[in-house]
Amino acid sequence: MLLKRFSVSGRTGQRAAGSAADALALARDAMDTVLSVVALAALALIAGAIYLWRTGRRQKAGLMLAAAVVMIVNVLIWTVPGSDGSAPVDRVREVAR
């Protein structure tokens, strides 16, 4: 999906000129991708921390768990709706439209 919107022109490798709407659509897709990658990275950190904990490297395991918690909280901040019923990520999409 991202590759369809991002084109490279000929031999020069320069980006083709697109409209502002195309750029905003790409930014919305990128936000979804970034949040997904952050969530997966947090899961990988948790798995690595469990492994390190079992092998006796508890300080590194604790630091990895702390990093995973920070990442998960950041994803939750962006995705959980507030008192008005809209999540920050949804408000960014509305502004981008």
Protein Blocks (a to p, Z undefined) as FASTA:
>chain_A
ZZmmpccehjlopacdddfklmmmmmmmmmmmmmmmmmmmmmmmmmmmmmmmmnopamlm
mmmmmmmmmmmmmmmmmmmccfkopafklmmmmmmZZ
